[in-house]
Structure formats: structure tokens, C-alpha cells
Amino acid sequence: MSSSLEQAISDSVRQYLATLEGEERAENLHALIIGECERLLIQQALYYNQNNQSHAALWLGITRNTLKKKMLEYGLYEAPLQSLPSKKRGR
């Protein structure tokens, strides 16, 4: 894993966990975080491959059938193609 990806994930998880302080602890945290990461990764794979499921599946290293199953699981069949919002720099 590249150090920048590892750092981004670490920062995001740390920031999310900080929002839980003082509140009831989240249950099933592993499934929550992995599921959200997987949904966003699939969404981006579809976006960068112009919604071509075969190419997106290849890009992700999974079969097209697995991709379709996960798209159904995450409700991505109805979702419009969109990229993640980029952070504004230098402002």
C-alpha cells in the first residue's frame, strides 16, 4: 500500500473515531468502515470506466458477477456516475 493511501485511510478513520467520543460506541465498526470504503471504491471504478462494468471489474480485480452483486448490495445501479468531491487546495 502506498504511504499516501495509508495516511489518507489512517487520517479518515482517526477523524471518524474522534466524532464518536462522548457518544455510545459504534458497533460492528469493521463492517461499517470496510463497507463504506468498498462502496466508494466501486463507485469510483464505475465512474473512471464510464460505467463499463467489465472494465470496472477488471480494474478492481473482481469478476463482473461479483461487481454486479456488490452494485445491488450498495444500491449503485440507480446512482448517477459521479466522482468523489475533490478538496479545494490553497484556500
C-alpha positions as CSV (number, residue, x, y, z in Angstrom):
1,M,0.0,0.0,0.0
2,S,1.4,3.4,-0.8
3,S,2.2,5.6,2.1
4,S,-0.1,8.4,0.9
5,L,-3.1,6.0,0.7
6,E,-2.2,4.5,4.1
7,Q,-2.0,8.0,5.5
8,A,-5.3,9.1,4.0
9,I,-7.1,6.0,5.4
10,S,-5.5,6.5,8.8
11,D,-6.5,10.1,8.9
12,S,-10.1,9.4,7.9
13,V,-10.5,6.6,10.4
14,R,-9.0,8.6,13.2
15,Q,-11.2,11.6,12.3
16,Y,-14.3,9.3,12.3
17,L,-13.4,7.8,15.6
18,A,-13.0,11.2,17.1
19,T,-16.6,12.0,16.3
20,L,-17.7,9.0,18.4
21,E,-16.1,10.3,21.6
22,G,-18.7,11.1,24.3
23,E,-21.3,9.1,22.3
24,E,-22.2,5.5,22.6
25,R,-19.5,3.4,20.9
26,A,-20.3,2.2,17.4
27,E,-20.9,-1.5,17.0
28,N,-19.6,-3.6,14.1
29,L,-17.1,-0.9,13.2
30,H,-15.1,-3.1,10.9
31,A,-18.1,-3.9,8.7
32,L,-19.1,-0.2,8.7
33,I,-15.8,1.1,7.6
34,I,-15.0,-1.7,5.1
35,G,-18.5,-1.5,3.6
36,E,-18.2,2.3,3.1
37,C,-14.7,2.0,1.6
38,E,-15.9,-0.7,-0.8
39,R,-19.0,1.2,-1.9
40,L,-16.9,4.3,-2.7
41,L,-14.2,2.3,-4.5
42,I,-16.8,0.6,-6.7
43,Q,-18.5,3.9,-7.4
44,Q,-15.2,5.4,-8.5
45,A,-14.3,2.4,-10.6
46,L,-17.5,2.7,-12.4
47,Y,-17.0,6.5,-12.9
48,Y,-13.5,6.2,-14.2
49,N,-14.6,3.4,-16.6
50,Q,-17.7,5.3,-17.9
51,N,-20.0,2.8,-16.2
52,N,-18.5,-0.1,-18.1
53,Q,-18.9,-2.9,-15.7
54,S,-16.5,-5.3,-17.3
55,H,-13.7,-2.7,-17.3
56,A,-14.5,-1.6,-13.7
57,A,-14.5,-5.2,-12.5
58,L,-11.1,-5.8,-14.2
59,W,-9.8,-2.6,-12.6
60,L,-10.9,-3.8,-9.2
61,G,-9.6,-7.3,-9.7
62,I,-13.0,-9.0,-9.2
63,T,-15.4,-10.7,-11.6
64,R,-18.2,-8.9,-13.3
65,N,-20.8,-11.0,-11.5
66,T,-19.2,-10.1,-8.2
67,L,-19.3,-6.4,-9.2
68,K,-23.0,-6.7,-10.1
69,K,-23.8,-8.4,-6.8
70,K,-22.0,-5.6,-4.9
71,M,-23.7,-2.9,-7.0
72,L,-27.0,-4.3,-6.0
73,E,-25.9,-4.6,-2.3
74,Y,-24.8,-0.9,-2.2
75,G,-27.7,0.4,-4.4
76,L,-25.3,1.6,-7.2
77,Y,-27.5,0.6,-10.1
78,E,-29.6,3.7,-9.7
79,A,-26.8,6.0,-8.7
80,P,-25.6,8.5,-11.2
81,L,-21.9,8.5,-12.3
82,Q,-20.0,10.9,-10.1
83,S,-16.5,11.4,-8.8
84,L,-15.7,12.0,-5.2
85,P,-15.6,15.6,-4.4
86,S,-12.1,17.0,-4.5
87,K,-10.6,19.0,-1.7
88,K,-10.0,22.7,-2.5
89,R,-6.4,23.5,-2.3
90,G,-4.7,26.7,-1.4
91,R,-7.8,28.3,0.1
